[in-house]
Amino acid sequence: MAPQKDSQSYLAFARLGKGEGWRYILGVLAIAWTWWNVCGYVGWIGQTLFFRIFESTLLSTIVGALVTFVPLLLLLCFIVYEIHQRPLQTLVNAELSIHYRRIWLGFGVWWALLTLFFIPNLWISPQDYTLSFQPGVWFAMLPIVLILTPIQTSVEELFYRGYLMQGLSLLTRNPVVLTIATSLAFAIPHFNNPEMQRGFLLGALNYFLWGVFAAVITLKDNGLELALGVHAANNLFIVLILNLPDSVLPTPSIWTYVGPIHAGEDLMGTLLYASLFYLIFFGGVFRRHPPATD
């Protein structure tokens, strides 16, 4: 069945094309197997080749960490196109037309929120920040992260809030169940990140809360564009503007936070940013349309 413009719900595309449940199970298993058995080798190859060409340990490490998501993107495209026989755009919204302006709006608002809270903190507590800007290294890193970071964040959103959420909607359309299930699935792979050493329970809750936020704005906006923009803005802000010593991807950002790090403050920060973002978009300022129902 060829997908048509859907007037009902973003989740309804789960049933278009070949949407049997076993196909989603196969797709999820293929993604998981590739992540555990292939992506590490791809990262190692990318890191080794980049180092031999440019002889930069730092830049090759960044490439090795981010390029691991390229095979996942290719695999996800294959799964959607070949196993389910529907366009990749059906993981983004119910209209078969990606709203790039919506992505940029999500990106810009989240970037602005991070900036508006960072600048006062830098002025109030300058001792907690060090200027780590290295122009030569930073500008060499810039094209790498501008290409590979959006791939990394888009793969996560397309899989967790796109493919997995749509697949689970075959079992239930309850938004609470879908949000909890996909947020747990998103949080668990992050439990090995070095940031978890700040406090495992609060760190796990922080990743889960991020998943909840991304799932809620996806369901509320009836599409994935806002989540794509927010996730890309968040990670690019970290790797380019303000990073931390225990970051999973240490980069020569412009500033590095060297003050005390508390997992509870991270959690409250995520909650604050997410709440403000939700109010901005669904309180009337940038609202696109009411959520569709089946």
Secondary structure by P-SEA (a helix, b strand, c coil): ccccccccccccccccccccaaaaaaaaaaaaaaaaccaaaaaaaaaaaaaaacccaaaaaaaaacccaaaaaaaaaaaaacccccccccccccccccaaaaaaaaaaaaaaaaaaaaaaaaaaccccccccccaaaaaaaaaaaaccaaaaaaaaaaccccaaaaaaccccccaaaaaaaaaaaaaaaacccccccccaaaaaaaaaaaaaaaaaaaaaaccaaaaaaaaaaaaaaaacccccccccccccccbbbcccccaaaaaaaaaaaaaaaaaaaacccccccccccc
